[in-house]
Amino acid sequence: MGKRAWKFKRVLRNRYGRQIWIVANRRGTKGFFKFPSSQNRKEIRILAANEYIASSLAKSVGLPAAKVQRAKVKGPKGMKRIGLVSVKAKAKKLTAWKRAPSKAIKEPEIYVKKADLLAQVIPFDAWIMNPDRTNHNLVLYRNKSSRQYKWYLIDHGIALFGKANKWRLQKARKRFKRKKQFQFSLLSKKGKGLVIPKGLKRFSAKNVDAMEAMITKIESLPKAAIRKAIRSVPKGYLRKTEKQFIKKVLLSRKKRIRQIVGEFVQTFPQKHQVSE
């Protein structure tokens, strides 16, 4: 599928100067299209790297994630933008976690297929330094005949290398050398925690075995899976030094993932604490 296969349909969100468009291709497949407003090449390539690597790693540890594609789309008033499309699932009903029925949020074990995997999202996001798992970035979908929802993850644009417009390799190296392994961003001064969709702290705390299963999967993930994820980034988008650096970061956090998740869980409100 070529870079120009996607066509603008409508603006989905427009917040803080950042737009997300709904786009579609000739086959009728729809997707969420996001792009750096500056259209700076550095921002485009770092955004793409974050998305491609995160999508590949999610699949390596068994989490459903949207397929991503590079795209050049002509939007309103002939405005052309280069960015990334997260391909939408083909289903009768598709909704962000934010707008999901309250019963699905309160009892995912009943209304969501493979709900145990939902409890594995927190350790995964901690590993890849994704601070932005908002209620928009977890998508539910189903056909009318199905009682249960399926789900998948989208939007990893500020994981890994962090915000594209703030990326500086030298600055990230200095921060990483400080060995604050529990930080969830290479560049943010805050970096104290992760944004988690409504209800998932409680659900994850109730399903500590599932969280443990993801920690074990990350610990046992072969180096080849990390190399494959980095190679999934389109050719020319990452410099050799950046590839080497992000590989080092992922391997380091992989070794320390149990401690990283343990430290983070301690920030849960008391009623969500994981019991020993």
C-alpha positions in Angstrom: 0.0 0.0 0.0 1.6 3.3 -1.1 2.2 6.4 0.9 -0.6 8.2 -0.9 -3.2 5.5 -0.6 -5.0 7.3 2.3 -7.6 10.1 1.9 -8.9 12.6 4.4 -12.4 12.0 5.7 -12.8 14.3 8.7 -11.0 15.8 11.7 -11.4 13.5 14.7 -9.7 15.7 17.4 -8.1 19.1 17.5 -6.4 19.8 20.8 -3.5 22.0 21.7 -2.8 22.6 18.1 -2.5 18.9 17.4 -4.9 17.3 15.0 -5.9 13.7 14.4 -7.7 12.9 11.2 -9.9 10.0 10.2 -8.7 8.7 6.8 -9.6 5.9 4.5 -8.0 4.0 1.6 -9.5 2.6 -1.6 -10.5 -0.6 0.0 -12.7 1.2 2.5 -10.3 0.5 5.4 -10.2 3.4 7.9 -7.5 4.7 10.2 -6.4 7.4 12.6 -3.8 9.7 11.0 -1.5 11.9 13.1 1.3 14.1 12.1 3.7 16.7 13.6 2.3 20.1 13.0 5.8 21.5 12.2 6.3 18.8 9.5 10.0 18.9 10.5 11.8 15.8 9.2 13.3 15.0 12.6 9.9 15.0 14.2 8.4 12.8 11.5 11.1 10.2 11.7 11.1 10.1 15.5 7.3 9.8 15.6 7.5 7.0 13.1 10.2 5.2 15.1 8.2 5.3 18.3 5.1 3.9 16.6 6.8 1.2 14.6 9.0 -0.1 17.4 6.2 -0.1 20.0 3.8 -1.9 17.6 6.4 -4.6 16.9 7.3 -5.1 20.6 3.6 -5.3 21.6 3.1 -8.1 19.2 6.2 -9.8 20.4 4.8 -10.1 23.9 1.3 -11.0 22.8 -0.5 -7.7 23.1 -2.9 -6.6 20.3 -1.7 -3.3 18.7 -2.8 -1.4 15.6 -0.8 -1.8 12.4 0.9 1.4 11.5 1.8 2.8 8.1 3.6 5.9 6.8 1.2 8.2 4.9 1.0 11.5 3.0 -2.5 12.9 3.1 -4.1 16.0 1.6 -6.4 17.4 4.2 -8.7 20.5 4.5 -7.9 23.4 2.1 -5.4 21.2 0.2 -3.1 21.0 3.2 -0.6 18.1 2.7 0.7 16.4 5.8 3.2 13.5 6.3 2.6 11.3 9.3 1.4 7.9 10.5 -1.8 6.0 10.1 -3.0 3.5 12.8 -5.2 1.2 10.9 -8.7 0.7 12.4 -10.2 -2.7 13.1 -13.0 -3.7 10.7 -16.0 -4.0 13.0 -19.6 -2.9 13.3 -18.9 -1.0 16.6 -15.7 0.6 17.5 -15.2 2.8 20.5 -12.4 4.3 22.6 -12.2 3.1 26.2 -13.3 6.6 27.2 -16.7 6.0 25.7 -17.0 2.3 26.5 -20.1 1.1 28.5 -19.5 1.4 32.2 -20.2 -2.3 32.6 -17.2 -3.1 30.4 -14.9 -0.8 32.4 -16.1 -2.2 35.7 -16.1 -5.8 34.7 -13.8 -6.4 31.8 -13.4 -10.0 32.7 -17.1 -10.5 31.6 -17.4 -8.1 28.7 -13.9 -8.0 27.2 -12.2 -10.9 25.4 -8.7 -11.7 26.6 -9.3 -9.4 29.6 -6.3 -10.9 31.4 -4.1 -9.2 28.8 -5.5 -5.8 29.9 -3.6 -6.3 33.2 -0.4 -6.8 31.2 -0.6 -3.3 29.6 0.9 -1.5 32.6 4.2 -3.5 32.7 4.5 -3.2 28.9 4.0 0.6 29.0 6.5 0.8 31.9 9.1 -1.1 29.8 8.8 1.1 26.6 8.4 4.3 28.6 4.9 5.1 27.3 3.5 7.7 29.6 0.4 8.3 27.6 -2.0 5.3 27.7 -5.0 7.6 27.9 -8.7 6.6 27.6 -8.4 7.4 23.9 -5.5 5.0 23.3 -7.2 1.7 24.2 -9.8 0.8 21.6 -12.7 -1.6 21.9 -14.5 -3.2 19.0 -17.1 -5.9 18.3 -19.8 -7.0 15.8 -23.4 -6.8 16.7 -23.8 -10.5 17.3 -21.0 -10.5 19.9 -21.5 -9.9 23.6 -17.9 -9.3 24.3 -15.5 -6.7 22.9 -12.1 -7.3 21.4 -9.5 -4.6 21.9 -6.2 -3.2 20.7 -3.7 -0.5 21.6 -2.9 2.6 19.5 -0.8 5.8 19.8 2.7 5.2 21.0 4.0 8.5 19.6 5.7 9.7 22.8 7.0 6.3 24.0 10.6 5.2 23.6 12.4 8.2 22.2 9.8 10.5 23.8 8.2 13.6 22.3 9.5 14.0 18.8 10.0 17.8 19.1 12.1 17.4 22.2 14.3 14.5 21.0 18.0 15.1 21.5 20.3 12.1 21.6 23.0 13.8 23.8 20.4 14.9 26.3 18.8 11.5 26.5 22.2 9.8 27.0 23.0 12.0 29.9 19.6 11.3 31.5 20.0 7.5 31.0 23.4 7.5 32.6 21.9 8.7 35.8 20.4 5.2 36.2 17.0 6.4 37.3 15.5 3.3 35.8 12.0 4.0 37.1 11.6 7.1 35.1 9.1 6.8 32.3 10.6 9.3 29.9 14.1 9.9 28.6 13.5 13.7 28.3 10.7 14.8 30.6 11.7 16.4 33.9 8.6 14.9 35.5 8.7 11.4 34.3 7.1 10.2 37.6 4.4 7.9 36.3 2.2 6.6 33.6 -1.3 7.7 32.5 -3.5 4.6 32.8 -7.1 4.2 31.4 -9.9 4.4 33.9 -10.4 1.2 35.9 -7.2 -0.5 34.8 -5.3 0.2 38.1 -8.0 -1.6 40.0 -8.3 -4.4 37.5 -4.5 -4.9 37.3 -4.2 -5.0 41.1 -6.8 -7.7 41.1 -5.0 -9.7 38.4 -1.5 -9.7 39.8 -0.8 -13.1 38.1 -1.4 -11.5 34.7 1.0 -8.6 35.5 3.6 -11.2 36.6 3.1 -13.0 33.3 3.9 -9.9 31.3 7.0 -9.2 33.5 8.2 -12.8 32.8 7.5 -12.4 29.1 9.6 -9.2 28.9 12.4 -10.7 30.9 12.6 -13.8 28.6 12.1 -11.8 25.4 15.1 -12.6 23.1 17.3 -9.8 21.9 16.3 -10.7 18.3 12.8 -9.5 19.0 14.2 -6.1 20.0 16.4 -6.0 16.9 13.5 -6.9 14.7 11.4 -4.1 16.2 14.1 -1.5 15.5 14.5 -2.9 12.0 10.7 -2.4 11.4 11.3 1.4 11.3 11.3 2.5 7.7 14.8 2.7 6.2 16.5 6.1 6.7 14.3 7.1 9.6 16.8 6.3 12.4 20.5 7.0 12.6 22.9 4.2 13.6 23.6 5.9 16.9 19.9 6.2 17.7 19.3 2.5 16.9 22.2 1.5 19.2 20.9 3.8 22.0 17.3 2.6 22.0 18.4 -1.0 21.9 20.6 -0.4 25.0 17.7 1.3 26.8 15.3 -1.5 26.1 17.7 -4.2 27.1 18.6 -2.3 30.3 14.9 -1.8 31.3 14.2 -5.4 30.3 16.7 -6.6 33.0 15.1 -4.2 35.6 11.5 -4.5 34.6 10.5 -6.3 37.8 11.9 -3.5 39.9 10.5 -0.8 37.6 7.0 -2.2 37.9 7.3 -2.8 41.6 8.3 0.8 42.2 5.5 2.1 40.0 2.8 -0.1 41.7 3.8 1.5 45.0 2.4 4.8 43.6 -1.1 3.2 43.3 -3.7 4.5 45.8 -3.8 2.2 48.8 -7.0 0.5 47.7 -5.3 -0.5 44.4 -2.0 -1.7 46.0 -0.9 -5.2 44.9 -0.7 -7.5 47.9 2.5 -9.4 48.5 
